[in-house]
């Protein structure tokens, strides 16, 4: 820093003010210091800066299941949004989010000097853990679904399921079957609730949903069961994620069931591969970039003391992406509609 001050012809204190974005620095002086910094390739020492400002510019993330598309995409979006705000991210990955493991993670991040934490908490057990624990710094939950009592940012899963189910009903299907996600995931429950509510509002009794674990294999096994209902009322399926939908499509194809002519299929997530499925998959797109920006923005509001009220629970709207797996349904001549 002393070399930068010497080259710019200013004091050591002035360089420190420029690095700290202090308002009481003349524009021409700030420009001169910044040019000296660029010329010398100076990189500020984050530890020294933290001692002066009492700010580490570090945010923590607690996450599990980051091999899945949704959590992985959310984590990437959070890191990008944090960098855009001048923060770095320290991530703790956990196999399971329980009261004990989350407490250990928060202690670890606290020792690392993070200013706040974002918790990717899709399972109900994770939400319960965050609610019960004493939080030594601001915490924002992401992916928790509905009914969370702490600051949170979520894609509106209920609305997404309504889009998927309503699209199939509008295409002429008499009812829509559902392959749900794991029971302990609140997002899966919200998608199932949206599906069920849409059918009930249309005066349709919902079929008994099938259960999966987000994997293509569980979708394949469910698809084999669904194939047995073709011709007995099954013409459309809403699948709770695209990976399971991939398995469903294969099982139907192997059973000689055509998509969408015999059975239309809608997924959820809009993974990059979904438009290359056979046929290309109609699905519900989650805006993970917006989730990342809104989550970081909410956490920084809490850190800076700009305490939000109703805005502390933010819902991000999903989007229906229509592709070839759901051509408008037209019952074959001489057959009863499903």
Kinemage of the C-alpha trace (Angstrom):
@kinemage 1
@onewidth
@group {chain A} dominant
@subgroup {mainchain}
@vectorlist {calphas} color= white
{ca unk a 1} P 0.000 0.000 0.000
{ca unk a 2} L 2.908 2.334 0.739
{ca unk a 3} L 4.206 1.836 -2.820
{ca unk a 4} L 0.776 2.719 -4.227
{ca unk a 5} L 0.713 5.885 -2.094
{ca unk a 6} L 4.197 6.869 -3.279
{ca unk a 7} L 3.325 6.368 -6.970
{ca unk a 8} L 0.032 8.269 -6.656
{ca unk a 9} L 1.635 11.068 -4.623
{ca unk a 10} L -0.813 10.722 -1.746
{ca unk a 11} L -0.691 9.542 1.854
{ca unk a 12} L -1.080 5.979 3.050
{ca unk a 13} L -4.351 7.051 4.707
{ca unk a 14} L -5.735 8.328 1.394
{ca unk a 15} L -5.070 4.983 -0.289
{ca unk a 16} L -6.833 3.275 2.605
{ca unk a 17} L -9.856 5.571 2.170
{ca unk a 18} L -10.034 4.808 -1.556
{ca unk a 19} L -9.879 1.066 -0.891
{ca unk a 20} L -12.603 1.455 1.725
{ca unk a 21} L -14.826 3.471 -0.645
{ca unk a 22} L -14.780 6.402 1.772
{ca unk a 23} L -16.941 9.283 0.462
{ca unk a 24} L -14.543 12.053 1.552
{ca unk a 25} L -12.060 11.583 -1.285
{ca unk a 26} L -11.933 13.939 -4.255
{ca unk a 27} L -12.723 12.326 -7.597
{ca unk a 28} L -9.363 13.263 -9.161
{ca unk a 29} L -7.500 11.809 -6.166
{ca unk a 30} L -9.558 8.603 -6.306
{ca unk a 31} L -8.805 8.209 -10.022
{ca unk a 32} L -5.073 8.784 -9.444
{ca unk a 33} L -4.971 6.138 -6.705
{ca unk a 34} L -6.948 3.650 -8.788
{ca unk a 35} L -4.559 4.115 -11.703
{ca unk a 36} L -1.599 3.498 -9.395
{ca unk a 37} L -3.289 0.352 -8.096
{ca unk a 38} L -3.791 -0.936 -11.644
{ca unk a 39} L -0.245 -0.050 -12.697
{ca unk a 40} L 1.297 -1.877 -9.729
{ca unk a 41} L -1.102 -4.816 -9.829
{ca unk a 42} L -1.890 -4.246 -6.159
{ca unk a 43} L -4.292 -6.684 -4.472
{ca unk a 44} L -5.808 -5.684 -1.151
{ca unk a 45} L -5.260 -7.918 1.855
{ca unk a 46} L -8.719 -9.068 2.898
{ca unk a 47} L -7.629 -9.943 6.444
{ca unk a 48} L -6.106 -6.515 7.003
{ca unk a 49} L -9.152 -4.848 5.493
{ca unk a 50} L -11.423 -6.813 7.832
{ca unk a 51} L -9.480 -5.601 10.828
{ca unk a 52} L -9.982 -1.982 9.747
{ca unk a 53} L -13.587 -2.129 8.569
{ca unk a 54} L -14.820 -4.998 10.761
{ca unk a 55} L -16.323 -6.421 7.578
{ca unk a 56} L -15.078 -9.663 5.982
{ca unk a 57} L -17.214 -9.371 2.817
{ca unk a 58} L -17.807 -13.111 3.195
{ca unk a 59} L -21.161 -14.887 3.155
{ca unk a 60} L -21.800 -18.464 4.192
{ca unk a 61} L -23.892 -21.103 2.444
{ca unk a 62} L -25.135 -24.309 4.043
{ca unk a 63} L -26.335 -26.886 1.524
{ca unk a 64} L -27.057 -30.540 0.898
{ca unk a 65} L -27.982 -32.595 -2.183
{ca unk a 66} L -25.962 -30.290 -4.440
{ca unk a 67} L -25.636 -33.083 -7.006
{ca unk a 68} L -29.292 -32.485 -7.875
{ca unk a 69} L -30.062 -29.928 -10.570
{ca unk a 70} L -32.112 -27.531 -8.428
{ca unk a 71} L -29.726 -27.179 -5.469
{ca unk a 72} L -26.669 -27.103 -7.765
{ca unk a 73} L -28.179 -24.378 -9.945
{ca unk a 74} L -29.229 -22.380 -6.886
{ca unk a 75} L -25.730 -22.598 -5.385
{ca unk a 76} L -24.145 -21.387 -8.630
{ca unk a 77} L -26.619 -18.493 -8.848
{ca unk a 78} L -25.889 -17.498 -5.240
{ca unk a 79} L -22.133 -17.452 -5.845
{ca unk a 80} L -22.549 -15.308 -8.971
{ca unk a 81} L -24.888 -12.862 -7.217
{ca unk a 82} L -22.536 -12.585 -4.226
{ca unk a 83} L -19.549 -11.831 -6.470
{ca unk a 84} L -21.554 -9.125 -8.218
{ca unk a 85} L -22.024 -7.449 -4.822
{ca unk a 86} L -18.340 -7.728 -3.928
{ca unk a 87} L -18.669 -10.719 -1.596
{ca unk a 88} L -17.092 -14.167 -1.559
{ca unk a 89} L -18.929 -17.302 -0.502
{ca unk a 90} L -17.845 -19.984 1.952
{ca unk a 91} L -19.885 -23.174 1.491
{ca unk a 92} L -20.462 -26.038 3.918
{ca unk a 93} L -21.906 -29.153 2.295
{ca unk a 94} L -23.832 -31.562 4.508
{ca unk a 95} L -25.165 -35.051 3.853
{ca unk a 96} L -28.244 -34.305 5.951
{ca unk a 97} L -29.613 -31.079 7.360
{ca unk a 98} L -30.517 -31.774 10.983
{ca unk a 99} L -30.446 -29.607 14.102
{ca unk a 100} L -27.030 -31.037 15.000
{ca unk a 101} L -25.395 -30.768 11.566
{ca unk a 102} L -26.788 -27.291 10.873
{ca unk a 103} L -25.617 -26.084 14.295
{ca unk a 104} L -22.108 -27.382 13.570
{ca unk a 105} L -22.130 -25.718 10.153
{ca unk a 106} L -23.224 -22.355 11.589
{ca unk a 107} L -20.501 -22.597 14.263
{ca unk a 108} L -17.900 -23.340 11.599
{ca unk a 109} L -19.008 -20.404 9.450
{ca unk a 110} L -19.134 -18.119 12.474
{ca unk a 111} L -15.519 -18.958 13.261
{ca unk a 112} L -14.693 -18.058 9.653
{ca unk a 113} L -16.124 -14.580 10.156
{ca unk a 114} L -19.055 -14.719 7.731
{ca unk a 115} L -21.459 -11.780 7.923
{ca unk a 116} L -24.563 -13.808 7.110
{ca unk a 117} L -25.666 -17.219 5.861
{ca unk a 118} L -27.944 -18.586 3.164
{ca unk a 119} L -29.279 -22.077 3.854
{ca unk a 120} L -30.472 -24.255 0.989
{ca unk a 121} L -33.117 -26.097 2.949
{ca unk a 122} L -35.447 -28.142 0.725
{ca unk a 123} L -36.236 -30.826 3.302
{ca unk a 124} L -38.707 -30.279 6.123
{ca unk a 125} L -36.069 -31.411 8.644
{ca unk a 126} L -33.806 -28.573 7.463
{ca unk a 127} L -36.535 -25.968 7.954
{ca unk a 128} L -37.227 -27.300 11.450
{ca unk a 129} L -33.511 -27.127 12.268
{ca unk a 130} L -33.220 -23.506 11.139
{ca unk a 131} L -36.341 -22.531 13.061
{ca unk a 132} L -35.148 -24.105 16.310
{ca unk a 133} L -31.537 -22.910 16.277
{ca unk a 134} L -30.135 -19.683 17.677
{ca unk a 135} L -28.762 -17.825 14.676
{ca unk a 136} L -25.656 -15.706 15.478
{ca unk a 137} L -25.982 -13.734 12.241
{ca unk a 138} L -28.699 -13.060 9.649
{ca unk a 139} L -29.903 -16.217 7.876
{ca unk a 140} L -31.981 -16.496 4.701
{ca unk a 141} L -33.532 -19.824 3.728
{ca unk a 142} L -33.836 -20.861 0.072
{ca unk a 143} L -35.830 -23.714 -1.448
{ca unk a 144} L -37.947 -24.252 1.637
{ca unk a 145} L -41.306 -24.023 -0.099
{ca unk a 146} L -44.295 -22.511 1.667
{ca unk a 147} L -45.016 -21.908 5.333
{ca unk a 148} L -41.538 -20.822 6.481
{ca unk a 149} L -41.288 -18.504 9.488
{ca unk a 150} L -37.801 -17.128 8.716
{ca unk a 151} L -36.671 -14.828 5.878
{ca unk a 152} L -36.765 -16.866 2.673
{ca unk a 153} L -36.672 -16.810 -1.117
{ca unk a 154} L -38.439 -19.533 -3.092
{ca unk a 155} L -39.713 -20.309 -6.546
{ca unk a 156} L -43.512 -20.538 -6.282
{ca unk a 157} L -43.778 -24.317 -6.635
{ca unk a 158} L -47.559 -24.283 -6.148
{ca unk a 159} L -47.965 -21.867 -9.055
{ca unk a 160} L -45.630 -23.945 -11.223
{ca unk a 161} L -47.691 -27.078 -10.649
{ca unk a 162} L -50.838 -25.133 -11.504
{ca unk a 163} L -49.264 -24.063 -14.801
{ca unk a 164} L -48.376 -27.658 -15.679
{ca unk a 165} L -51.717 -29.164 -14.686
{ca unk a 166} L -53.779 -26.349 -16.189
{ca unk a 167} L -51.892 -26.698 -19.487
{ca unk a 168} L -52.807 -30.389 -19.705
{ca unk a 169} L -56.446 -29.774 -18.836
{ca unk a 170} L -56.623 -26.966 -21.418
{ca unk a 171} L -55.252 -29.413 -24.015
{ca unk a 172} L -58.356 -31.562 -23.595
{ca unk a 173} L -57.323 -34.153 -21.018
{ca unk a 174} L -60.062 -35.191 -18.622
{ca unk a 175} L -57.643 -35.693 -15.740
{ca unk a 176} L -53.910 -35.529 -14.944
{ca unk a 177} L -51.900 -38.132 -13.051
{ca unk a 178} L -48.945 -37.107 -10.891
{ca unk a 179} L -45.538 -38.568 -10.055
{ca unk a 180} L -44.461 -36.728 -6.904
{ca unk a 181} L -41.035 -36.112 -5.399
{ca unk a 182} L -39.786 -37.372 -2.002
{ca unk a 183} L -42.187 -36.932 0.903
{ca unk a 184} L -39.671 -35.019 3.056
{ca unk a 185} L -39.181 -32.283 0.445
{ca unk a 186} L -41.479 -29.301 0.951
{ca unk a 187} L -41.083 -28.311 -2.717
{ca unk a 188} L -42.424 -31.728 -3.735
{ca unk a 189} L -45.373 -31.264 -1.383
{ca unk a 190} L -46.110 -27.801 -2.819
{ca unk a 191} L -46.049 -29.150 -6.380
{ca unk a 192} L -48.430 -31.950 -5.405
{ca unk a 193} L -50.715 -29.435 -3.680
{ca unk a 194} L -50.793 -27.242 -6.792
{ca unk a 195} L -51.631 -30.220 -8.993
{ca unk a 196} L -54.375 -31.375 -6.648
{ca unk a 197} L -55.916 -27.912 -6.236
{ca unk a 198} L -56.055 -27.349 -10.006
{ca unk a 199} L -57.894 -30.625 -10.587
{ca unk a 200} L -60.328 -30.020 -7.738
{ca unk a 201} L -61.143 -26.528 -9.002
{ca unk a 202} L -61.931 -28.134 -12.380
{ca unk a 203} L -64.293 -30.576 -10.674
{ca unk a 204} L -61.962 -33.535 -11.189
{ca unk a 205} L -61.165 -36.054 -8.438
{ca unk a 206} L -57.345 -36.341 -8.350
{ca unk a 207} L -55.958 -39.823 -9.055
{ca unk a 208} L -53.775 -41.358 -6.357
{ca unk a 209} L -50.266 -39.891 -6.915
{ca unk a 210} L -47.206 -42.069 -7.365
{ca unk a 211} L -43.971 -41.364 -5.462
{ca unk a 212} L -40.396 -41.029 -6.656
{ca unk a 213} L -36.994 -39.900 -5.377
{ca unk a 214} L -36.059 -37.368 -8.124
{ca unk a 215} L -34.003 -39.977 -10.046
{ca unk a 216} L -34.605 -41.223 -13.622
{ca unk a 217} L -34.733 -44.778 -12.241
{ca unk a 218} L -37.656 -43.965 -9.947
{ca unk a 219} L -39.351 -42.291 -12.919
{ca unk a 220} L -38.754 -45.379 -15.045
{ca unk a 221} L -40.313 -47.670 -12.448
{ca unk a 222} L -43.297 -45.337 -12.053
{ca unk a 223} L -43.605 -45.153 -15.833
{ca unk a 224} L -43.912 -48.935 -16.020
{ca unk a 225} L -46.826 -48.751 -13.597
{ca unk a 226} L -48.401 -45.823 -15.449
{ca unk a 227} L -48.204 -47.704 -18.753
{ca unk a 228} L -50.641 -50.258 -17.314
{ca unk a 229} L -53.263 -47.519 -16.961
{ca unk a 230} L -53.153 -46.423 -20.598
{ca unk a 231} L -56.600 -47.075 -22.075
{ca unk a 232} L -58.108 -47.023 -18.590
{ca unk a 233} L -58.227 -43.277 -18.013
{ca unk a 234} L -54.560 -42.255 -18.218
{ca unk a 235} L -53.789 -39.731 -20.974
{ca unk a 236} L -51.617 -37.141 -19.164
{ca unk a 237} L -48.933 -37.121 -16.450
{ca unk a 238} L -47.380 -34.251 -14.524
{ca unk a 239} L -43.968 -35.365 -13.228
{ca unk a 240} L -42.387 -33.445 -10.323
{ca unk a 241} L -38.977 -33.083 -12.013
{ca unk a 242} L -37.374 -33.550 -15.412
{ca unk a 243} L -35.058 -36.407 -14.413
{ca unk a 244} L -38.012 -38.542 -13.336
{ca unk a 245} L -39.838 -37.491 -16.504
{ca unk a 246} L -36.926 -38.893 -18.530
{ca unk a 247} L -37.471 -42.272 -16.875
{ca unk a 248} L -41.228 -42.080 -17.451
{ca unk a 249} L -40.739 -41.352 -21.157
{ca unk a 250} L -38.464 -44.358 -21.595
{ca unk a 251} L -40.817 -46.722 -19.750
{ca unk a 252} L -43.784 -45.568 -21.832
{ca unk a 253} L -41.806 -45.914 -25.054
{ca unk a 254} L -40.723 -49.465 -24.152
{ca unk a 255} L -44.364 -50.343 -23.436
{ca unk a 256} L -45.374 -49.139 -26.908
{ca unk a 257} L -47.103 -46.019 -25.571
{ca unk a 258} L -46.644 -42.942 -27.753
{ca unk a 259} L -45.922 -39.498 -26.343
{ca unk a 260} L -47.864 -37.276 -26.731
{ca unk a 261} L -50.374 -39.138 -28.929
{ca unk a 262} L -51.313 -41.631 -26.188
{ca unk a 263} L -49.954 -39.953 -23.050
{ca unk a 264} L -48.777 -36.345 -22.655
{ca unk a 265} L -45.963 -35.686 -20.168
{ca unk a 266} L -44.945 -32.491 -18.357
{ca unk a 267} L -41.868 -32.171 -16.148
{ca unk a 268} L -40.491 -29.533 -13.789
{ca unk a 269} L -37.141 -27.637 -13.720
{ca unk a 270} L -36.295 -27.204 -17.431
{ca unk a 271} L -32.888 -28.849 -17.136
{ca unk a 272} L -30.617 -28.123 -20.148
{ca unk a 273} L -31.197 -31.625 -21.550
{ca unk a 274} L -35.006 -31.468 -21.466
{ca unk a 275} L -35.368 -29.971 -24.938
{ca unk a 276} L -33.368 -32.945 -26.304
{ca unk a 277} L -35.521 -35.670 -24.726
{ca unk a 278} L -37.523 -37.896 -27.081
{ca unk a 279} L -39.852 -36.099 -27.512
{ca unk a 280} L -38.677 -32.682 -26.260
{ca unk a 281} L -40.185 -32.161 -22.822
{ca unk a 282} L -42.782 -29.593 -21.836
{ca unk a 283} L -41.691 -28.415 -18.402
{ca unk a 284} L -41.787 -25.655 -15.792
{ca unk a 285} L -38.729 -23.418 -15.726
{ca unk a 286} L -37.339 -22.181 -12.403
{ca unk a 287} L -35.517 -18.837 -12.558
{ca unk a 288} L -32.471 -19.688 -10.447
{ca unk a 289} L -30.609 -16.509 -11.416
{ca unk a 290} L -33.386 -14.404 -9.907
{ca unk a 291} L -33.482 -16.634 -6.833
{ca unk a 292} L -29.748 -16.012 -6.367
{ca unk a 293} L -30.017 -12.232 -6.760
{ca unk a 294} L -33.057 -11.882 -4.519
{ca unk a 295} L -31.521 -14.136 -1.847
{ca unk a 296} L -28.258 -12.195 -1.722
{ca unk a 297} L -30.177 -8.916 -1.779
{ca unk a 298} L -32.389 -9.979 1.126
{ca unk a 299} L -29.403 -11.196 3.157
{ca unk a 300} L -27.515 -7.926 2.597
{ca unk a 301} L -30.623 -5.978 3.663
{ca unk a 302} L -30.613 -7.916 6.919
{ca unk a 303} L -26.869 -7.450 7.409
{ca unk a 304} L -27.112 -3.697 6.814
{ca unk a 305} L -30.066 -3.345 9.159
{ca unk a 306} L -32.583 -2.563 6.454
{ca unk a 307} L -35.054 -4.873 8.164
{ca unk a 308} L -37.684 -6.091 5.696
{ca unk a 309} L -41.239 -6.874 6.724
{ca unk a 310} L -43.536 -8.697 4.322
{ca unk a 311} L -40.707 -8.707 1.757
{ca unk a 312} L -38.763 -11.108 3.980
{ca unk a 313} L -40.604 -13.961 2.262
{ca unk a 314} L -40.055 -13.605 -1.457
{ca unk a 315} L -41.718 -15.759 -4.140
{ca unk a 316} L -40.198 -16.021 -7.636
{ca unk a 317} L -42.640 -16.837 -10.422
{ca unk a 318} L -41.968 -19.921 -12.607
{ca unk a 319} L -42.579 -20.186 -16.348
{ca unk a 320} L -44.208 -22.919 -18.437
{ca unk a 321} L -42.107 -24.026 -21.427
{ca unk a 322} L -44.246 -25.888 -23.974
{ca unk a 323} L -42.578 -28.496 -26.199
{ca unk a 324} L -43.568 -31.571 -28.196
{ca unk a 325} L -44.408 -33.881 -25.263
{ca unk a 326} L -47.805 -32.159 -24.914
{ca unk a 327} L -49.373 -31.626 -28.296
{ca unk a 328} L -53.081 -30.777 -27.919
{ca unk a 329} L -54.905 -33.979 -26.977
{ca unk a 330} L -57.541 -35.256 -29.403
{ca unk a 331} L -59.212 -38.586 -28.519
{ca unk a 332} L -59.031 -41.129 -31.338
{ca unk a 333} L -62.288 -41.646 -33.277
{ca unk a 334} L -64.433 -44.346 -31.722
{ca unk a 335} L -62.726 -44.188 -28.318
{ca unk a 336} L -63.961 -42.675 -25.094
{ca unk a 337} L -61.879 -39.799 -23.729
{ca unk a 338} L -59.677 -40.672 -20.712
